[in-house]
Amino acid sequence: MSNKPEAGEQMAVLWYDISGKGSPVTALRRCCVAVNKSVWIFPLGAIPLVQSVMQKFVDDGADVDISAFIPEETEKLRRRALVALNKHARRMLHSLRRSLAKAEVQLAEAERLQSAKEVKAWRQRVTQAFTYARRDIAAAEECALVFQLTGDLQELLSAIRHEIKVRHSEFINPSAAVVDVSPLVPEAVESGNLADSVAALTGHSGDR
């Protein structure tokens, strides 16, 4: 999935029902926006990427369906996608902040008790949290590009990436001077309900 498709003027929706092992969520986040756990929207030009992600699950017997929306609905869905990506990026950042706050307390306690095993375990958890955060922000950036929303989300995603970098530096070298995490994360985009919009346009509830 290294080649970035050009976003089509039209939007499409993916439904799937997977009963076996595995999940396409991590890969889909690079080119789609989630409506719920099994319904996603994406630009029509990204169909080859979506098909490549889902083929393994189709081969394993999953129920997968892709449908196109009428072109007149494109801007409405792009707006909903912008809101969804905005929310997802902020949730990812808040999750990282919570993980770091919890780890700070637990690490201090482990160090007080001189438990090298616990200190190592918590430092590994924090390292994993940073790995997931970088993966998620990279996926959000790729998805924004596919939806032609890079300009709309650049300030937010750049601010989040900057905060991840600063907090990771502080974690590696806690004795260093505290660094300002500016630029500040900007205000959220006005909310919208993507699931309701897709249900209204397609006649499907999205729960499969």
C-alpha positions in Angstrom: 0.0 0.0 0.0 2.9 2.3 -0.6 1.4 4.0 -3.7 -1.0 6.8 -2.9 -4.1 6.8 -5.2 -5.6 10.0 -6.4 -8.9 10.5 -4.6 -11.9 10.1 -6.9 -14.7 12.7 -7.2 -17.1 10.0 -6.0 -17.2 8.3 -2.7 -17.8 4.6 -1.9 -18.7 2.6 1.2 -17.3 -0.7 2.5 -19.3 -3.1 4.6 -17.9 -6.3 6.0 -18.7 -9.1 8.3 -15.6 -11.1 9.5 -16.2 -14.2 11.6 -12.6 -15.5 11.5 -9.4 -14.3 13.0 -7.7 -11.0 12.1 -8.9 -7.5 11.5 -8.4 -5.1 8.6 -8.8 -2.0 10.8 -5.1 -1.0 10.9 -4.7 -1.2 7.2 -8.0 0.4 6.4 -7.2 3.5 8.4 -4.6 4.4 5.8 -7.2 5.0 3.1 -10.7 4.9 4.7 -12.7 6.6 7.5 -14.7 4.4 9.9 -18.4 4.9 10.2 -18.5 2.1 12.8 -16.6 -1.1 13.4 -17.5 -2.7 10.1 -18.6 0.2 7.8 -16.1 2.6 6.2 -16.2 5.3 3.5 -13.4 6.1 1.1 -12.9 7.9 -2.3 -13.7 5.8 -5.3 -10.1 6.0 -6.5 -8.9 4.1 -3.4 -10.9 0.9 -4.4 -7.7 -1.0 -5.4 -6.2 -0.3 -2.0 -9.4 -1.4 -0.2 -9.7 -4.5 -2.3 -6.1 -5.5 -1.6 -6.7 -5.1 2.1 -9.9 -7.1 2.1 -8.9 -9.9 -0.4 -7.4 -12.0 2.4 -10.6 -11.9 4.4 -12.7 -12.6 1.3 -10.6 -15.7 0.7 -11.3 -16.8 4.2 -15.1 -16.5 3.7 -15.8 -13.0 4.9 -18.9 -11.1 3.6 -17.6 -8.0 1.9 -19.5 -5.4 -0.1 -18.4 -2.1 -1.8 -21.0 0.4 -3.1 -20.6 3.8 -4.7 -22.4 6.9 -3.6 -23.9 9.3 -6.1 -21.4 12.1 -7.0 -23.7 14.8 -5.6 -23.1 13.6 -2.1 -19.3 13.8 -2.3 -18.8 17.1 -0.5 -21.1 16.1 2.3 -19.2 12.9 2.9 -15.8 14.6 2.6 -17.0 17.0 5.4 -18.0 14.0 7.5 -14.7 12.3 6.8 -12.9 15.5 8.0 -14.8 15.4 11.3 -14.2 11.7 11.8 -10.4 12.0 11.1 -10.3 15.0 13.4 -11.9 13.1 16.2 -9.8 10.0 15.7 -6.5 12.0 15.8 -7.6 13.7 19.0 -8.7 10.4 20.6 -5.3 8.9 19.8 -3.5 11.9 21.4 -5.7 11.8 24.5 -5.0 8.0 24.8 -1.3 8.6 24.6 -1.5 11.3 27.3 -3.5 9.0 29.6 -1.0 6.2 29.1 2.0 8.5 29.9 0.3 9.9 33.0 -0.4 6.4 34.3 3.1 5.2 33.4 4.6 8.2 35.2 2.9 7.2 38.5 3.7 3.5 38.1 7.3 4.1 37.1 7.8 6.3 40.2 6.4 3.6 42.4 8.5 0.9 40.8 11.6 3.0 41.2 10.7 3.7 44.9 10.4 0.0 45.5 13.6 -0.6 43.5 11.8 -3.1 41.3 13.9 -3.3 38.2 11.5 -5.8 36.6 8.5 -3.4 37.0 10.5 -0.4 35.8 11.5 -2.4 32.6 7.9 -3.5 32.1 6.4 0.0 32.3 9.1 1.5 30.1 8.3 -1.2 27.5 4.6 -0.3 27.7 5.3 3.4 27.2 7.6 2.6 24.2 4.8 0.6 22.7 2.3 3.5 23.3 4.6 5.8 21.3 4.9 3.2 18.5 1.1 2.9 18.2 0.8 6.7 18.3 3.3 7.2 15.5 1.6 4.5 13.5 -1.9 6.0 14.0 -0.8 9.5 13.1 1.0 8.3 9.9 -2.2 6.4 9.0 -4.3 9.6 9.5 -1.9 11.6 7.3 -2.2 9.0 4.5 -5.9 8.9 4.8 -6.2 12.7 4.7 -4.1 12.6 1.5 -6.5 10.0 0.0 -9.5 12.2 0.9 -7.8 15.4 -0.3 -8.0 16.8 3.2 -4.3 17.3 3.9 -4.7 21.1 4.0 -7.7 20.9 6.3 -5.9 18.7 8.8 -2.3 19.8 8.4 -2.3 22.1 11.5 -3.9 19.4 13.8 -1.7 16.5 12.6 1.5 18.5 12.7 0.7 19.7 16.2 0.0 16.1 17.3 3.2 14.8 15.7 5.2 17.5 17.4 3.8 16.7 20.8 4.5 13.0 20.3 8.1 13.9 19.4 8.6 16.2 22.4 7.0 13.7 24.9 9.1 10.9 23.6 12.3 13.0 24.0 11.3 13.8 27.6 10.6 10.1 28.2 14.0 9.1 26.9 15.8 11.8 28.8 13.6 12.9 31.8 16.5 14.9 33.3 16.5 17.3 30.4 14.8 20.7 30.6 11.0 20.6 30.0 10.2 21.5 26.3 7.2 23.5 25.3 4.9 21.2 23.3 3.7 24.1 21.1 2.3 24.4 18.5 -0.9 23.8 20.4 -3.4 21.3 19.1 -6.1 23.5 17.4 -9.8 23.5 18.2 -11.9 20.6 16.9 -13.9 20.7 13.7 -17.6 21.1 14.2 -19.1 17.7 14.9 -21.2 15.6 12.6 -22.6 12.1 12.7 -21.0 10.1 10.0 -23.0 7.0 10.7 -26.3 8.8 10.4 -25.2 10.4 7.2 -24.2 7.1 5.6 -27.4 5.3 6.8 -29.5 8.1 5.3 -27.7 7.9 2.0 -27.7 4.2 1.6 -30.7 2.9 3.6 -28.4 0.7 5.7 -27.9 1.0 9.4 -24.3 -0.2 9.1 -24.6 -2.9 11.8 -23.6 -6.2 10.3 
